[in-house]
Amino acid sequence: MTSSADSGAAGYSQADLGNALAQCLAYTADLPWGSAPTLFGLVPTQILAAQAPGLVDPDDDSSLSPVVQETHAADLEELLTTLSWPRPVVGCALVTEITLLPPDAEADLDAALEPLLADPTAADEAARQAAATHPGRQTARLAAGVLRNGKRVALLALKNDDGSQSGDLQTHPDLAPNLLDALAQTLQH
């Protein structure tokens, strides 16, 4: 039997999710670079307006509203493996900072990692250091979101030369599949 929250989630589209992720990125644009990841519950705007009318602008016509979640977990992986959402939350999103490297950086990373493959912790740290110091690196915020109905979207907002967050959002069907899978699992509990 399907609950009303599940059947309500079925009506939300990829575009609804993308719009919610754009709202998440707009929120994090004011945060300093290097901030901790920001987690959001995605709630139908109608439900939020009915339960907390002061939180929703009367002119807000968006289908989904992101609600920032207070998290105190230092380990993102641990947080995502223990997180669950109440039924009115029809989706979730995470905005985190990432480093993008050009395709030719693979050889540099291989050289940094090869001597450390026996020690996964050291190899991970070496990969982070190689990415952080690569001359072709680019910093971006990644917003990944999923809905209970299976819709998934990931968006990138690049860091501009002046330190601001670009308003030009980019996506790709193969962007952040592992993070999207981890977020989807939080909706299964």
Summary of the structure (lengths in Angstrom):
residues: 189
radius of gyration: 18.2
end to end distance: 16.4
largest distance: 58.8
contacts: 529
relative contact order: 0.19
helix: 40%
strand: 25%
